[in-house]
Amino acid sequence: MKITVIGGGSTYSPELVSGFLERTATLPVRELWLMGIDPEG
């Protein structure tokens, strides 16, 4: 499974990534993309 998080530079992203990692047995994530919404950064 591939998951993309729009707004990946947000302060909630570490908690979100941690949640995905804790659930790898039931949520088979192969790729996790963090995409920023700032076109300059």
Secondary structure, DSSP 8 states (H G I E B T S, - for coil): -EEEEETTTSTTHHHHHHHHHHTTTTS--SEEEEE-S-TT-
